[in-house]
């Protein structure tokens, strides 16, 4: 990602950062410390001012963006480690799942399932596990907590690949 630096005599410096989608992020740092942030849709477009930051606020935001407060761990799966071998994971209910159409109460009563279902996301709605009469639909996302082994077993049951049906 190329960065172009330009001196602005009497004002400060301008930095232009080419973004992946063809847009350009423009940051003007004034001699006073103030920062103006603009977005330029393409080379021929005018820059649209997004926001202004004071010197102190810019340093705080920069520290956050730099990762001083939080370092994300990039992962390709949806599992999140809670500690002590316990994870939280998101599972999509596939078409023709043996659990499709079953209520949360029925699913949790199944002796083969040894995970805690926290909630089910259906579109923009979140259905808490405290609503045991709600039935699972294709495309729902189940949020479950358990050990890796128990979560893998649940995924097998959910997909219909379990031979002990």
N, C-alpha and C positions, 0 to 999 in steps of 0.2 A: 504494500500500500504506500504509494509515493506521497511524500509530504513536501509541499513547496513553501518556502519561507521568504517573505518579502518585507523589507524595511519600509515603514511608513513614517517619513521624517516629520517630527513634531507630534506624532501620535503614538507610535510604538512599533509593533510587529504584527504581520498578518501571516497566519498559517492556513494552508489549504490542504485538506486530506481527501484524497480520492477514495470514495466508498465503493464497495463491490457492485452496487446496482447502478453505477454511472453517476450518482449524485456526488456532490462535494461538500464536505463539512468545512466551514470557514470560521476560524477563531481569530479575533482581533484582541491582542493584549495591549492595552493602553499604558502609557508611561505612568499613569496614576495607579495602575494595578487592576483596574476594572477590566473584565473580559466580556466581550460580546460574542455570541455564538450564532452563526447563520447557517442555513442550508440552501444550497444551490442545486436545483433539480437537474440541470444539465449545463454544458458550457455556454449556451446561448441565453440561459435564463438569468433573471435578476436573483440576487440572494434574498432569502426571506429570513428575517431576524427571528430566532427561536427564543432566546432569553439573554439576560445580562447577569453577571455575577460580580460581586465585590471581590477584592483580592483575597480576603480571608475565606469567604465562602468557596471561591474557586479552588483554593488550596485544600479545603476540607473535602469537596467533591472529588478532586483529583486523587486524594489519598484513598477515598472509598473505591474509585474506579481502578486504582493501582492494585487493590487487593490487600491493603494494610489491615482492614477490619474483618474481611472474610475471603477465604480462598476456596472457590468452588472446586468440586471434584467432578471432572467430566466423566460421564458414564454413558454407555449405549443402552443400558437397560433402565427400567423404571424402578428398580429396587433402591431402597434407602436403608442404610444400616442404622439401627437404633442402639446397638451395643449388646454385648453378651450373647452374640449369635442370633439376635432377633432382628428381623427386617420388616419393613413395610413395602408392599409391592402392589402395583396396579395391574389388573387383568381385564382384558376385553372379553365379553361373552360372545363367542363365535356363533355363527348360524348352526343350528342343529345340536347345540350343546345339550347334554343330558340335564343340565341345571336350568336351562331356559324354561320359563313358565313356572318354576318352583318358587315358593315363597322363601324369604330369608330364614324364617323359622324352620322350614323343611330342610333347607341347605345346612343350617347349623346343627340340626338334629341328626344329620347323617354321620354315623360313627367313623366313616372313612376320612372325614374332614377334621383336621386338627389345627385350624387357623382361626383367628378372630377376624370377623368381617367388621370393619369400622363403618363403612358407608358404601353406597352405590351411586355413581354419577351417571345420570341419564340426561344427555344433552347439557343444558346449563343448570339443571336441577341436581341437587345432592340429596340423596335419601339416606338418613342415618339408620344404622342398624337397629335403633330403638323402634323402628316401624316394621316389626317382623312379618306382617301380613303382605307387605309389598312383594311383588313377584319380579323375577329377573327376566329381562327382555334381551334379545339379540342386540348387540351394540352397546349395552350397558358396560360401565367400567367398575369393577369390584376393587375396593381398597381393602387389602387384607394384611394382617400381621401374623408372623410366625417365624419358625426357624427355616433355613434354606430348604431342608429336607421336606418339611411340612408344606411349604409354599410350592415346591416342585410337585408334590403329590396332589395338591389342590389344582394346579394347572393341568395335570394329567386328567383329573376327574372332569374339570371344566371343558376340556377339549374333546372328551369322549374316548380318549385312548386307554382308559382304565378297563382291564379285562374282568374285573370283579363285579361288574354291574349286575 
